[in-house]
Amino acid sequence: MRYALVYGGLAGAIAISIIVATLALDLTGHSLWFGYLVMLVALSLIFVGVKRYRDLECGGVIRFGRAFGLGLGIAIVAGLIYVIGWELYTALSGWNFMADYSASMLEQMRAEGAAPAAIQAKQEELRQMAEMYANPLFRLPMIFAEIFPVGLVVALVSAALLRNPRLLPATAR
């Protein structure tokens, strides 16, 4: 549990800090790929946490299930920290994510020469989505779902790799 809290807390804090900084400073143009790259790099702490647990608590050997469970725990904590950070940023900054998202989607459709009827239909779809996004019971799981699948993949890969005690073996102290 301690490893999940420490490494998950660090991973979530790193991911949300970098993403919030780039949003606040408008450095990326809201690049989807950049956001997921940041998440992947931050969630590499899953590998570090599982390896450290394997080496210090398990004598250098860990089974896949235990490693995957710890990786999932780290990913869940990171996701929760990410959600809390996102909510704090939007509350404190007053930024309306859905308004910006909707405006950019519609502008992209106009730039691509979409038919007025298609733009109107998309505008209505985005309005309905904004209504749902205003509900925390919809919004919070949606934010969590941005980062958790990345953590799930990193946890799977980490568990598969670290079950082999010959991979990055523990060093004697």
ABEGO torsion letter per residue (X at the ends): XAAAAAAAAAAAAAAAAAAAAAAAAGAAGGBAAAAAAAAAAAAAAAAAAAAAAAAAAAGGBBBAAAAAAAAAAAAAAAAAAAAAAAAAAAAAAGBBAAAAAAAAAAAAAAAAGBBAAAAAAAAAAAAAAAAAAABAAAAAAAAAAAAAAAAAAAAAAAAAAAABAABGBBBBX
